[in-house]
Amino acid sequence: MLRIINQQTEFKAELQRICDRTNDELVVHKEATVREVLQGVKRQGDKAVLHYTAEFDNQTLNAEELRVTASELDVAYQQISQELLAAIRLAGRQIEAFHRQRVPKSWVHFGDDDVVLGKRYTPVDKAGLYIPGGRGTYPSTVLMNAIPAKVAGVPQVVMVTPPGVGKAIHPAVLVAAQEAGIQEIYRIGGAQAIAALAYGTQTIPKVNLIAGPGNIYVTLAKKLVYGLVGIDSLSVAGEVIIIADETANSQHVAIDLIAQAEKDPMAAAILLTTDENLAKEVQASVARQLVNHPKRLLTEKAIAHYGLIAIVESLAIATTLTNDFAPKHLQLQVEDPWALLPLIRHAGAIFIGHSTPEAVGEYVAGPSHILPTSGTCRYASPLGVETFLKHSSIIQYSHTALTKVVDAIDILAKSEGLSSHSDSVQRRLKPD
């Protein structure tokens, strides 16, 4: 049963408990396992990858089977329907169009005295993309992950994803990868896949950056290799906060909460509403819609542990609670969502109005659905072209310009005890 609370004093505590769901003692225990996997792959390469794949995924592979073959890629197109292929291509076009508008531009400014300053953007050399498996098949995540990398101009993009029955990868995933321009795919998942990308093995190349969502083991592995490689963000189970008033449709709100909860038993589905009647209607509608749900047990588990309806006194209070939580997804199902938007400071993706369910962003809107979770939206951003780019500063001073700043450099350098910094300027200004 989806709980309803209406006591102001309970709101923050309950939301904090849900936000902290990935930081409990069980997660700490899992971190020890992840560290062991990382060290094993670092020392033994392919041998360890194959060992952990057999242990954790019950898949017995040899090194030659790690990489998906060209023939597997070719045949994948014959294994999906034309309707699915058309949908993948439609989503791909929408995603690429959005990200091409967001490519940062290098710039140079020529100032007085021949001072030149600028910023130059360049992609990482190699990116590794993680595509989850296990509970489902996610061609959309392939597109959301790979297309920004390709738009950014990353020269080498490799993909890892856990194999399914018979060591196979779902053909829709393989087709989506090819539509996004990826041909180098490895059938491994879990922490061992992150380790292989971070350290490199005899078969799998070491990359500069790892992006893509995964389960708690994948997320912990990304967290632990950060610094050796870059990562996009820490993204575990999904979460949604829906802010709704009396204008919201209770059945729509209910199915939006269920849509989040059906993804993962750790998914969080939260409604903040000013309308007590809506709260009760949504609670009843969720119960009815779950009766024949194909993922009933998983969804009920998520709702029982991390589902919540809070009746708040005002929409302003709802936005304050939302900013404290910093959700991955936020839906504004209120009469005037644009008036509420300026009050929102921390959210991964914001869905505005009654006709914008999260599923639109999940598949076809364009912005990546790979978003930070568990409060990390306070400082992290969605995956995008910028994820795969880095920038360098450009600085050029003329002799005249250097003369004008020599005294300031001298004073600052000496105040820090760095006399050679001062000398490096002084000697350039002295006649030979």
C-alpha positions in Angstrom: 0.0 0.0 0.0 1.2 3.5 -0.9 1.5 5.4 2.3 0.0 8.8 3.0 1.4 11.1 5.5 0.2 14.6 6.4 2.4 15.6 9.4 4.9 18.3 8.5 7.4 16.9 11.0 7.5 13.6 9.2 8.1 14.9 5.7 11.8 15.6 5.8 12.7 12.5 7.8 10.8 10.2 5.4 12.3 11.9 2.3 15.8 11.7 3.8 15.3 8.0 4.5 14.3 7.4 0.9 17.1 9.5 -0.4 19.6 7.5 1.7 18.4 4.2 0.4 21.7 3.5 -1.4 23.8 4.3 1.7 22.8 1.6 4.1 24.8 -1.2 5.7 24.0 -3.6 2.9 25.6 -1.2 0.4 28.7 -1.0 2.6 29.0 -4.8 2.5 28.6 -4.7 -1.3 31.4 -2.2 -1.6 33.9 -4.8 -0.1 32.9 -7.2 -2.9 33.3 -4.5 -5.5 36.8 -3.7 -4.3 37.7 -7.3 -4.5 36.4 -7.5 -8.1 38.3 -4.3 -9.1 41.6 -5.6 -7.7 41.1 -9.0 -9.3 40.6 -7.5 -12.8 43.4 -5.1 -12.3 45.8 -8.0 -11.6 44.5 -10.7 -13.8 42.7 -9.0 -16.7 40.5 -11.3 -18.9 41.0 -14.2 -16.5 39.3 -12.3 -13.7 36.6 -10.9 -15.9 35.6 -14.4 -17.0 35.8 -15.7 -13.5 33.5 -13.0 -12.1 31.1 -13.3 -15.0 30.7 -17.0 -14.3 30.3 -16.4 -10.5 27.9 -13.5 -10.6 26.1 -13.8 -13.9 26.2 -17.6 -14.4 27.7 -17.2 -17.9 30.7 -19.3 -18.9 32.6 -17.4 -21.5 36.1 -17.7 -23.0 38.2 -14.7 -24.0 37.3 -15.0 -27.7 33.6 -14.8 -26.8 33.9 -11.5 -25.0 33.5 -9.3 -28.1 30.3 -9.4 -30.1 31.1 -10.5 -33.7 30.3 -8.7 -36.9 27.9 -11.5 -37.9 26.0 -11.1 -34.7 25.7 -7.4 -35.4 24.5 -8.1 -38.9 21.9 -10.6 -38.0 20.4 -8.5 -35.3 18.6 -6.4 -37.9 16.7 -9.5 -39.0 15.7 -10.3 -35.5 13.6 -7.2 -34.6 10.5 -5.9 -36.2 10.4 -3.1 -38.7 8.2 -1.2 -36.2 10.9 -1.4 -33.5 13.6 -0.4 -35.9 11.5 2.6 -37.0 11.0 3.6 -33.3 14.7 3.3 -32.6 15.6 5.5 -35.6 12.9 8.1 -34.6 14.3 8.3 -31.1 17.9 8.4 -32.4 17.0 11.4 -34.6 15.3 13.2 -31.8 18.2 12.6 -29.4 20.9 13.7 -32.0 19.0 16.8 -32.9 18.8 17.9 -29.2 22.5 17.3 -28.5 23.8 18.9 -31.7 22.3 22.2 -30.3 24.2 21.8 -27.1 27.8 21.3 -28.4 30.1 23.9 -26.6 32.1 26.0 -29.0 35.8 26.8 -28.6 36.5 30.5 -28.5 39.4 32.9 -28.7 39.3 36.6 -27.6 41.9 39.1 -28.9 42.3 41.8 -26.3 44.4 44.9 -25.8 48.2 44.7 -26.1 47.9 41.5 -28.1 46.6 39.5 -25.2 44.9 36.4 -26.5 42.6 34.3 -24.2 40.3 31.5 -25.0 38.9 28.1 -24.3 39.3 25.0 -26.5 37.0 22.0 -26.2 38.2 18.5 -27.2 36.6 15.1 -26.7 38.2 12.3 -24.6 40.1 9.8 -26.7 38.2 6.7 -25.5 34.8 6.4 -23.8 33.3 3.2 -22.3 29.5 3.0 -22.2 27.7 0.7 -19.7 24.3 -0.6 -20.8 22.4 -2.4 -18.0 20.7 -5.8 -18.5 19.4 -8.2 -16.0 15.8 -7.0 -15.4 15.2 -5.8 -18.9 16.4 -4.8 -22.3 17.2 -1.1 -22.9 17.9 0.0 -26.5 16.8 3.5 -25.4 19.7 3.6 -22.9 22.1 2.7 -25.7 20.9 5.7 -27.7 20.8 8.1 -24.8 24.4 7.1 -23.9 26.1 6.7 -27.3 24.7 9.5 -29.3 26.0 12.3 -27.1 29.4 10.6 -27.2 29.4 10.5 -31.0 28.1 14.1 -31.3 31.0 15.1 -29.0 33.4 13.5 -31.5 34.9 10.8 -29.3 37.2 8.8 -31.6 36.7 5.4 -29.9 33.5 4.4 -28.1 33.2 0.9 -26.7 30.1 -0.6 -25.1 29.7 -3.3 -22.4 26.5 -5.0 -21.5 25.7 -8.2 -19.6 24.7 -11.2 -21.8 21.4 -13.0 -21.5 20.3 -16.5 -22.1 22.7 -18.4 -24.3 25.4 -15.7 -24.0 23.3 -13.6 -26.4 22.7 -9.8 -26.3 19.2 -8.7 -27.2 19.1 -7.8 -30.9 17.4 -4.5 -30.2 20.4 -3.4 -28.1 22.8 -4.4 -30.9 20.7 -2.6 -33.5 20.5 0.6 -31.3 24.3 0.5 -30.9 24.9 0.3 -34.6 22.3 3.0 -35.3 24.3 5.2 -32.9 27.6 4.3 -34.6 29.0 1.7 -32.2 30.6 -1.5 -33.5 32.8 -2.4 -30.5 30.7 -4.3 -28.0 31.6 -6.6 -25.2 29.3 -9.1 -23.5 30.2 -8.4 -19.8 28.4 -6.6 -17.0 28.6 -5.8 -13.4 31.6 -4.4 -11.5 33.9 -6.6 -13.6 32.9 -4.6 -16.7 33.7 -1.3 -15.0 37.0 -2.7 -13.9 37.8 -3.9 -17.4 37.1 -0.4 -18.8 39.0 1.4 -16.1 42.2 -0.8 -16.1 42.1 -2.4 -19.5 42.5 -6.2 -20.1 44.1 -8.3 -22.8 40.9 -8.0 -24.8 39.1 -4.9 -23.5 40.7 -1.4 -24.0 41.3 1.0 -21.1 39.2 4.1 -21.5 39.3 7.6 -20.3 35.7 8.0 -19.2 32.9 5.6 -18.2 29.3 6.5 -18.6 26.0 4.8 -18.2 23.7 3.6 -15.4 23.7 0.2 -13.7 22.9 -1.6 -10.5 24.4 -0.8 -7.1 27.5 -2.9 -7.9 28.1 -1.0 -11.1 27.6 2.3 -9.4 30.0 1.5 -6.5 32.6 0.4 -9.1 32.3 3.7 -11.0 32.6 5.5 -7.7 35.8 3.6 -6.7 37.6 4.0 -10.1 36.8 7.7 -10.4 40.0 9.6 -10.5 41.7 6.9 -12.6 39.0 7.5 -15.2 36.2 10.0 -15.4 32.6 9.1 -14.9 29.3 10.7 -15.8 27.5 10.6 -12.5 26.4 8.2 -9.8 23.1 6.7 -10.8 21.5 3.8 -9.1 17.8 3.2 -8.8 15.3 5.6 -10.4 13.2 8.1 -8.5 10.4 10.5 -9.3 8.7 13.3 -7.3 5.4 14.5 -8.6 4.1 17.8 -7.4 0.4 17.9 -8.0 -2.6 20.1 -7.2 -6.3 19.7 -7.5 -6.1 20.0 -11.3 -4.1 16.7 -11.7 -5.7 13.5 -12.9 -5.4 10.9 -10.1 -5.2 8.0 -12.6 -2.4 9.7 -14.5 -0.5 10.5 -11.3 -0.9 6.9 -10.2 0.4 5.3 -13.4 3.3 7.7 -13.4 4.3 6.6 -9.9 3.9 2.9 -10.9 6.0 3.6 -14.1 8.9 4.6 -11.9 8.4 1.8 -9.4 8.3 -1.0 -12.0 11.9 -0.4 -13.0 13.7 -1.5 -9.8 12.8 -2.7 -6.2 14.9 0.3 -5.0 13.0 2.9 -7.1 11.4 5.7 -5.3 7.9 7.0 -6.2 6.8 10.1 -4.3 3.8 12.4 -4.6 3.7 15.8 -3.0 0.2 17.3 -3.2 -1.9 20.1 -1.7 -5.1 18.2 -2.3 -6.1 15.5 0.3 -8.8 14.1 -2.0 -6.2 13.7 -4.8 -3.9 11.9 -2.4 -6.6 9.4 -1.5 -7.7 8.9 -5.1 -4.1 8.2 -6.2 -3.6 5.8 -3.3 -6.6 3.8 -4.4 -5.8 4.0 -8.1 -2.3 2.6 -7.5 -3.7 -0.3 -5.6 -6.2 -1.0 -8.4 -3.7 -0.7 -11.2 -1.2 -3.1 -9.5 -3.7 -6.0 -9.3 -2.9 -7.3 -12.8 0.5 -5.6 -13.3 3.0 -7.8 -15.1 5.7 -6.8 -12.6 3.5 -6.7 -9.6 5.8 -8.2 -7.0 8.8 -6.0 -7.9 6.6 -2.9 -8.2 4.8 -3.5 -4.9 8.2 -4.0 -3.2 9.4 -0.6 -4.4 6.2 1.2 -3.4 6.1 -0.5 0.0 9.7 0.6 0.8 10.2 3.8 -1.1 6.7 5.0 -2.2 5.1 8.0 -0.4 2.3 10.5 -0.7 2.8 13.6 1.4 -0.1 16.1 1.8 1.6 19.6 2.0 0.2 22.9 3.0 1.4 24.7 -0.1 3.2 24.2 -3.4 6.0 26.4 -2.1 6.6 23.8 0.7 6.5 21.1 -2.0 9.3 22.8 -3.9 11.4 23.2 -0.7 11.0 19.5 0.0 11.9 18.7 -3.6 15.0 20.8 -3.5 16.1 19.0 -0.3 15.6 15.6 -2.0 17.1 16.7 -5.4 15.2 14.0 -7.5 16.3 12.4 -10.7 12.9 13.1 -12.2 10.4 15.8 -11.3 6.9 16.1 -12.7 4.9 19.4 -12.2 1.3 18.4 -12.6 -0.2 21.7 -11.4 -2.4 24.4 -12.9 0.6 26.8 -13.6 3.8 24.7 -13.7 5.8 27.5 -15.3 5.2 29.7 -12.2 6.5 26.9 -10.1 9.6 26.2 -12.2 11.8 29.2 -10.9 11.5 27.7 -7.4 13.1 24.4 -8.5 16.8 24.3 -8.0 17.8 20.7 -7.9 16.4 18.1 -10.3 17.8 15.9 -13.1 14.9 16.3 -15.6 11.7 18.4 -15.1 8.5 17.4 -16.8 6.1 20.2 -17.2 2.3 20.0 -17.3 -0.3 17.3 -17.3 0.5 16.0 -20.8 4.2 15.3 -20.2 4.8 11.9 -18.5 8.3 10.8 -17.7 8.1 8.3 -20.6 8.4 11.1 -23.1 11.8 11.9 -21.7 12.7 8.2 -21.3 12.4 7.6 -25.1 11.9 10.4 -27.6 12.2 13.9 -26.3 15.9 14.2 -26.9 17.6 15.0 -23.5 19.4 12.0 -22.1 17.5 9.9 -19.5 20.8 9.1 -17.8 20.6 11.3 -14.8 22.1 11.5 -11.3 20.2 10.0 -8.4 20.1 9.8 -4.6 20.5 13.6 -4.1 23.5 14.0 -6.4 21.4 16.3 -8.6 22.5 19.0 -6.1 25.9 19.1 -7.9 25.7 16.8 -10.9 24.0 17.1 -14.3 22.4 14.8 -16.8 24.6 13.0 -19.3 25.2 15.1 -22.4 27.7 16.1 -25.0 29.6 18.0 -22.2 30.2 14.7 -20.4 32.5 13.5 -23.1 34.3 16.8 -23.6 37.1 18.6 -21.7 38.4 22.1 -22.2 41.8 23.7 -22.2 42.5 27.3 -21.5 44.4 29.3 -24.2 46.6 32.1 -23.1 49.0 34.3 -25.1 50.7 37.5 -23.8 52.8 39.9 -25.8 56.0 41.6 -24.5 54.0 44.8 -23.9 51.2 43.0 -22.0 53.7 41.1 -19.9 55.4 44.4 -19.0 52.1 45.8 -17.6 51.6 42.9 -15.2 55.2 42.2 -14.1 54.8 44.0 -10.7 51.6 42.2 -9.8 53.1 38.8 -10.6 56.3 39.7 -8.7 54.3 40.6 -5.6 52.0 37.6 -5.7 54.8 35.1 -6.5 57.0 36.3 -3.6 54.1 36.3 -1.2 53.7 32.6 -1.9 57.5 31.9 -1.7 57.8 31.1 -5.4 60.7 33.2 -6.5 61.3 31.4 -9.8 57.8 32.3 -10.9 58.8 35.9 -10.5 62.1 35.4 -12.2 60.4 33.6 -15.2 58.8 37.0 -16.0 61.6 39.3 -15.0 64.1 37.6 -17.3 61.9 37.9 -20.3 61.7 41.6 -19.8 65.4 42.2 -19.3 67.5 43.1 -22.4 69.9 40.3 -23.4 
